[in-house]
Amino acid sequence: MKKKLLILGAGIYQVPLIETAKRMGLETIVASIPGNYPGFALADKVVYENTVDKEAMLALAKAEQVAGVCVCGTDVCVPAQGYVCDQLGLKGPSEVAAERAQDKALMKAAFEKGGVRTARFIHVDIDNANPVDICQEIGYPVIFKSVDSSGSRGITRVNGPEDIAYAYEQVKENTHADHYLIEEFLIGDEFGAQAFVLDGEVQFILPHGDYVFQGDTGVPIGHFAPYDMGADIVADAEEQLRRAVKSLEVDNCAINADFILCKGKTYVLEIGARAGATCLVEMTSLYYGFDYYEKIIQCNLGEKPDFTPQAAPQPNAEMLFQAPVTGKITDIDLSGVTPDERIINLSMDYQVGDAVRQFRKGPDRIGQIIAIGDNVPQAKELIDRAMAQVKITIDPE
């Protein structure tokens, strides 16, 4: 009898996880709210439930007698994963740790207590729609941040009092909490890291560079590895990540870390108890020569994955396709793309006739491209050339 794996979510970032699980011979049970999600067509069984509903996820896991519960590319359902793991003795983050990693207010409090270098912050009651005094106390620019969202939703830069109303509206639209955060806006170079914690030990740390789109705040639209920052900065980033992991007490899960390099020091913006989106699992797999999706699944099944690199480090880069306007796709022409075996993946999330949104946040993506090279600039050059050759026509609404 096949082992069953419960996967929380059916979106574009869960698709490779579902495909990998099926390739591993597992029976995939995908839980998600109803919607136009591509993972539904791939799963062995689909259950229409809200993945943030802990009791519903527990009941489903019990009924199906799953061997593991898996999350990738999204934060909102990680606490439910932790709850199920706690209740059924499955491998994964604990509910308490998952809550800290998902709720940005709890996270920042843990960082402060654990000596993690992070931006100054103040908790604000959700009914406070015009916190001018708090913004002035921190000093403009500031960041308004919903504490329980992902994909950069509900996070907006505020340069002055005139921006407060819009930023507050974004928070309100993207939170279920009774509070939000106002943070110091740090000026510097954003970057990140992927890591994995297994049985209390950090297995690897892979710093990576970010290509950032400036929307309501900086939104990653791509990544690359390796990121040449110098030994001292790498060591500082690794130390801050280890402190953050310890302060949140996360274990038996992938880690997605967002940093900013400000005045020569690494500040931790956020830590997620799951693998990153925006092709970060693919980036890690290419760099180390192993299938990172497999490693994540193996951990959740209670196995002990081996994270030893299987090849020399492979420089690579990834980028999202973005719609410049909101509207309907009328044509997609890939015929002009010069064939190159170093382009590992070029795929679109939508077809002709589909409605798309102007890119502002990560989930607004309309496709992706991944390339390898002898170095990062070469991989990025391949991406830039191919993206210029892709022709996408959108009829604006």
C-alpha positions as CSV (number, residue, x, y, z in Angstrom):
1,M,0.0,0.0,0.0
2,K,1.3,3.5,-0.9
3,K,2.2,5.9,1.8
4,K,-0.1,8.9,1.9
5,L,1.2,12.5,2.0
6,L,-1.0,15.4,2.9
7,I,0.0,18.6,1.0
8,L,-1.4,21.9,2.2
9,G,-2.2,24.1,-0.8
10,A,-2.7,23.5,-4.5
11,G,-1.2,26.7,-6.0
12,I,1.7,27.1,-8.5
13,Y,4.3,26.7,-5.7
14,Q,2.8,23.4,-4.6
15,V,2.7,21.9,-8.1
16,P,6.4,20.7,-8.1
17,L,5.9,19.3,-4.6
18,I,2.9,17.3,-5.8
19,E,4.7,16.1,-8.9
20,T,7.7,15.0,-6.8
21,A,5.6,13.1,-4.3
22,K,3.9,11.2,-7.1
23,R,7.3,10.4,-8.6
24,M,8.4,9.1,-5.3
25,G,5.4,6.6,-5.3
26,L,3.4,8.4,-2.7
27,E,-0.4,8.9,-2.8
28,T,-1.0,12.7,-2.8
29,I,-3.9,14.2,-0.9
30,V,-4.1,17.9,-1.6
31,A,-6.2,20.2,0.7
32,S,-7.2,23.7,-0.4
33,I,-10.1,26.1,-0.6
34,P,-11.9,25.9,-4.0
35,G,-10.4,27.9,-6.8
36,N,-8.6,27.8,-10.0
37,Y,-5.5,26.1,-8.6
38,P,-3.3,24.0,-10.9
39,G,-2.5,21.4,-8.2
40,F,-6.0,20.0,-8.2
41,A,-5.4,18.3,-11.6
42,L,-2.3,16.5,-10.4
43,A,-3.4,15.2,-7.0
44,D,-4.6,11.7,-6.4
45,K,-7.3,13.1,-4.1
46,V,-8.5,16.7,-3.6
47,V,-10.2,17.8,-0.4
48,Y,-11.8,21.3,-0.4
49,E,-11.0,22.6,3.1
50,N,-9.3,25.8,4.4
51,T,-5.7,24.8,5.1
52,V,-5.5,27.3,8.0
53,D,-8.3,25.3,9.8
54,K,-6.2,23.2,12.2
55,E,-9.0,20.9,13.3
56,A,-10.1,20.3,9.7
57,M,-6.5,19.4,8.7
58,L,-6.2,17.1,11.7
59,A,-9.5,15.3,10.9
60,L,-8.4,14.9,7.3
61,A,-4.9,13.5,8.3
62,K,-6.5,11.1,10.7
63,A,-9.2,9.9,8.3
64,E,-6.6,9.3,5.5
65,Q,-3.9,7.9,7.9
66,V,-1.3,10.0,6.3
67,A,2.4,9.4,6.8
68,G,3.3,13.0,6.7
69,V,2.0,16.5,6.1
70,C,3.9,18.9,3.8
71,V,4.0,22.6,3.1
72,C,6.0,24.6,0.5
73,G,6.0,28.2,-0.7
74,T,3.4,29.6,1.7
75,D,3.3,30.6,5.4
76,V,-0.4,30.7,6.2
77,C,-0.9,27.0,6.7
78,V,2.4,26.2,8.5
79,P,0.7,26.5,12.0
80,A,-1.9,23.9,10.8
81,Q,1.0,21.6,9.7
82,G,2.6,22.1,13.2
83,Y,-0.7,21.2,14.9
84,V,-1.2,18.0,12.9
85,C,2.4,17.0,13.5
86,D,2.1,17.6,17.2
87,Q,-1.2,15.7,17.5
88,L,-0.2,12.7,15.4
89,G,3.5,12.5,16.2
90,L,4.6,13.3,12.7
91,K,7.8,14.9,11.6
92,G,7.7,18.6,11.1
93,P,7.8,21.9,13.0
94,S,5.8,22.1,16.3
95,E,2.7,24.2,16.4
96,V,4.2,26.7,18.8
97,A,7.3,27.2,16.6
98,A,5.1,27.4,13.5
99,E,3.0,30.1,15.1
100,R,6.0,32.1,15.9
101,A,7.3,31.7,12.3
102,Q,3.9,32.7,10.8
103,D,2.8,35.5,13.0
104,K,5.2,38.4,12.4
105,A,4.5,40.0,15.7
106,L,5.4,36.8,17.6
107,M,8.4,36.5,15.4
108,K,9.7,40.0,16.1
109,A,9.2,39.5,19.8
110,A,11.2,36.3,19.7
111,F,13.9,38.0,17.7
112,E,14.2,40.8,20.2
113,K,14.4,38.3,23.1
114,G,16.9,36.1,21.2
115,G,19.3,38.8,20.3
116,V,18.6,38.7,16.6
117,R,19.5,41.9,14.7
118,T,16.3,43.2,13.2
119,A,14.5,46.5,12.4
120,R,12.8,48.4,15.3
121,F,9.1,47.8,15.5
122,I,5.9,48.7,17.4
123,H,2.7,46.6,17.7
124,V,-0.4,48.6,16.7
125,D,-4.1,47.8,17.4
126,I,-5.9,47.1,14.2
127,D,-8.5,49.8,15.0
128,N,-5.8,52.4,14.9
129,A,-6.2,53.6,11.3
130,N,-4.1,56.7,11.5
131,P,-1.0,56.1,13.8
132,V,0.8,59.3,12.9
133,D,2.5,59.5,16.3
134,I,3.9,56.0,16.0
135,C,5.3,56.6,12.5
136,Q,6.9,59.8,13.8
137,E,8.3,58.0,16.8
138,I,10.1,55.4,14.5
139,G,10.8,58.0,11.8
140,Y,9.8,58.0,8.2
141,P,10.0,56.0,6.0
142,V,8.3,53.1,7.8
143,I,6.8,49.8,6.8
144,F,3.2,48.8,7.6
145,K,3.0,45.1,7.9
146,S,0.2,42.6,8.4
147,V,1.3,39.9,10.8
148,D,-0.4,36.9,9.3
149,S,0.0,37.2,5.5
150,S,2.5,35.9,3.0
151,G,3.7,36.7,-0.5
152,S,4.3,40.3,0.5
153,R,0.6,40.9,0.9
154,G,-0.3,43.6,3.4
155,I,3.2,45.1,3.5
156,T,3.6,48.7,2.4
157,R,6.2,51.4,2.6
158,V,5.0,54.7,4.1
159,N,7.1,57.7,3.2
160,G,4.9,60.2,5.0
161,P,1.5,60.9,6.5
162,E,-0.1,61.0,3.0
163,D,0.7,57.3,2.5
164,I,-0.9,56.0,5.8
165,A,-4.4,55.6,4.6
166,Y,-3.4,53.3,1.6
167,A,-1.0,51.3,3.8
168,Y,-3.6,50.8,6.5
169,E,-6.1,49.7,3.8
170,Q,-3.6,47.1,2.6
171,V,-3.1,45.7,6.1
172,K,-6.9,45.5,6.7
173,E,-7.5,43.6,3.5
174,N,-4.8,41.1,4.2
175,T,-5.1,40.2,7.9
176,H,-7.3,38.3,10.3
177,A,-5.4,39.5,13.3
178,D,-6.4,42.3,15.7
179,H,-3.0,44.0,15.4
180,Y,-0.3,44.9,12.9
181,L,3.2,46.1,12.9
182,I,4.9,49.4,12.0
183,E,8.6,48.9,11.4
184,E,11.7,51.0,10.8
185,F,12.4,51.0,7.0
186,L,16.0,49.8,6.6
187,I,17.8,51.0,3.5
188,G,20.3,48.6,2.0
189,D,20.6,45.5,-0.2
190,E,18.0,42.8,0.2
191,F,19.1,39.2,0.0
192,G,18.1,35.9,1.5
193,A,19.0,32.4,2.4
194,Q,17.6,28.9,2.2
195,A,18.4,26.4,5.0
196,F,17.1,23.3,6.6
197,V,16.9,22.3,10.3
198,L,16.8,18.5,11.0
199,D,16.7,17.2,14.6
200,G,17.9,20.4,16.0
201,E,20.9,20.8,13.6
202,V,21.1,23.3,10.7
203,Q,22.0,21.1,7.7
204,F,23.0,23.8,5.3
205,I,22.8,27.6,4.7
206,L,22.7,28.9,1.1
207,P,22.8,32.7,0.9
208,H,21.3,34.0,-2.3
209,G,20.9,37.2,-4.1
210,D,17.4,38.7,-4.9
211,Y,16.1,40.5,-7.9
212,V,13.6,42.9,-6.4
213,F,10.6,44.7,-7.9
214,Q,9.6,47.9,-6.1
215,G,5.9,47.8,-5.6
216,D,4.2,48.7,-2.3
217,T,7.5,47.5,-0.9
218,G,10.4,45.5,-2.2
219,V,9.0,42.2,-3.8
220,P,11.4,39.5,-4.9
221,I,10.9,38.6,-8.6
222,G,13.9,36.3,-8.9
223,H,17.0,35.0,-7.2
224,F,20.5,33.8,-7.9
225,A,23.2,31.7,-6.3
226,P,25.9,32.0,-5.3
227,Y,25.8,35.4,-3.9
228,D,29.3,36.9,-3.5
229,M,29.1,39.1,-0.4
230,G,32.5,38.4,1.1
231,A,33.4,36.0,3.9
232,D,32.7,38.4,6.8
233,I,29.2,39.3,5.6
234,V,28.3,35.6,4.9
235,A,29.5,34.6,8.4
236,D,27.4,37.4,9.9
237,A,24.3,36.4,7.9
238,E,24.7,32.7,8.9
239,E,25.1,33.7,12.6
240,Q,21.9,35.8,12.5
241,L,20.0,33.0,10.8
242,R,21.1,30.5,13.5
243,R,20.1,32.9,16.2
244,A,16.7,33.4,14.5
245,V,16.1,29.7,14.2
246,K,17.0,29.2,17.8
247,S,14.8,32.1,19.0
248,L,11.8,30.7,17.1
249,E,12.6,27.1,18.1
250,V,11.8,25.8,14.6
251,D,12.9,22.3,13.8
252,N,12.5,19.6,11.1
253,C,11.6,22.0,8.3
254,A,13.0,24.1,5.5
255,I,13.9,27.7,6.4
256,N,13.3,30.7,4.1
257,A,15.1,33.8,5.4
258,D,14.8,37.4,4.2
259,F,17.7,39.7,5.1
260,I,18.8,43.2,4.4
261,L,22.4,44.3,4.4
262,C,22.5,47.7,6.1
263,K,25.7,49.6,6.8
264,G,27.7,46.4,6.5
265,K,25.5,44.4,8.9
266,T,22.9,41.7,8.3
267,Y,19.4,42.4,9.6
268,V,16.8,39.7,9.7
269,L,13.5,40.8,8.1
270,E,11.6,37.5,8.4
271,I,12.1,33.8,8.8
272,G,9.7,31.3,7.3
273,A,9.4,27.7,8.5
274,R,9.1,26.4,5.0
275,A,10.9,26.5,1.7
276,G,10.8,29.7,-0.2
277,A,8.7,30.5,-3.3
278,T,9.9,32.2,-6.5
279,C,11.9,29.2,-7.7
280,L,14.0,29.0,-4.5
281,V,13.6,25.2,-4.2
282,E,14.8,24.9,-7.8
283,M,17.7,27.2,-7.1
284,T,18.8,25.1,-4.1
285,S,18.4,21.9,-6.1
286,L,20.5,23.1,-8.9
287,Y,23.2,24.6,-6.7
288,Y,23.7,21.4,-4.6
289,G,22.9,18.8,-7.2
290,F,20.1,17.1,-5.2
291,D,16.3,17.3,-5.4
292,Y,15.3,19.6,-2.6
293,Y,11.6,18.8,-2.9
294,E,12.5,15.1,-2.2
295,K,14.5,16.1,0.9
296,I,11.6,18.1,2.2
297,I,9.2,15.2,1.7
298,Q,11.6,12.7,3.2
299,C,11.8,14.7,6.4
300,N,8.0,15.0,6.6
301,L,7.7,11.2,6.2
302,G,10.0,10.7,9.2
303,E,13.1,9.8,7.2
304,K,16.5,11.3,7.6
305,P,17.4,13.0,4.3
306,D,21.1,13.4,3.4
307,F,21.9,17.0,2.5
308,T,25.4,16.3,1.2
309,P,26.0,18.2,-2.0
310,Q,25.9,15.8,-5.0
311,A,27.9,18.0,-7.4
312,A,30.1,21.0,-7.6
313,P,28.2,24.2,-6.9
314,Q,26.2,25.2,-10.0
315,P,25.6,28.9,-10.5
316,N,22.1,29.6,-11.5
317,A,19.4,32.3,-11.7
318,E,15.6,32.5,-11.7
319,M,13.1,35.1,-12.7
320,L,9.3,35.6,-12.8
321,F,7.4,36.8,-15.8
322,Q,5.2,39.7,-14.8
323,A,2.2,41.3,-16.4
324,P,2.6,45.1,-16.9
325,V,-1.2,45.6,-16.8
326,T,-4.3,43.9,-15.5
327,G,-6.3,42.3,-18.3
328,K,-6.8,39.2,-20.4
329,I,-4.0,37.3,-22.3
330,T,-4.7,37.4,-26.0
331,D,-1.5,35.8,-27.3
332,I,1.6,33.9,-26.0
333,D,4.4,33.4,-28.5
334,L,7.5,31.4,-27.4
335,S,8.6,30.6,-30.9
336,G,11.2,33.3,-31.0
337,V,13.1,32.0,-28.0
338,T,16.6,30.8,-28.9
339,P,17.0,27.1,-27.9
340,D,19.7,26.7,-25.2
341,E,20.2,23.6,-22.9
342,R,21.3,26.0,-20.2
343,I,17.7,27.3,-19.9
344,I,16.4,24.6,-17.5
345,N,12.8,25.8,-17.4
346,L,10.7,28.3,-19.2
347,S,7.0,28.0,-18.4
348,M,3.8,30.0,-18.3
349,D,1.2,29.8,-15.5
350,Y,-1.6,31.1,-17.7
351,Q,-3.0,30.4,-21.2
352,V,-4.6,32.6,-23.8
353,G,-7.9,33.8,-22.6
354,D,-6.9,33.8,-18.9
355,A,-7.2,36.9,-16.8
356,V,-4.0,38.2,-15.1
357,R,-3.2,41.0,-12.6
358,Q,-0.7,43.8,-13.0
359,F,2.3,42.6,-11.0
360,R,2.5,44.1,-7.5
361,K,3.0,41.0,-5.3
362,G,4.6,37.5,-5.7
363,P,1.3,35.7,-6.4
364,D,0.7,38.0,-9.4
365,R,3.4,36.1,-11.4
366,I,2.4,34.7,-14.8
367,G,5.4,32.4,-15.5
368,Q,9.0,31.6,-14.7
369,I,12.4,31.0,-16.2
370,I,15.4,29.2,-14.8
371,A,18.9,29.1,-16.2
372,I,22.4,27.9,-15.3
373,G,25.8,29.1,-16.3
374,D,29.4,29.1,-15.6
375,N,28.6,32.1,-13.3
376,V,25.6,34.1,-12.3
377,P,26.1,36.9,-14.8
378,Q,26.0,34.4,-17.6
379,A,22.9,32.7,-16.3
380,K,21.2,36.1,-15.9
381,E,22.2,37.1,-19.5
382,L,20.5,33.9,-20.8
383,I,17.4,34.8,-18.9
384,D,17.3,38.4,-20.1
385,R,17.7,37.3,-23.7
386,A,15.0,34.7,-23.5
387,M,12.6,37.0,-21.7
388,A,13.1,39.6,-24.4
389,Q,12.2,37.0,-27.0
390,V,9.0,35.9,-25.3
391,K,6.0,37.8,-26.7
392,I,2.9,38.1,-24.4
393,T,0.0,40.2,-25.4
394,I,-2.5,41.4,-22.8
395,D,-5.7,43.2,-23.5
396,P,-6.1,45.7,-20.6
397,E,-9.3,45.8,-18.7
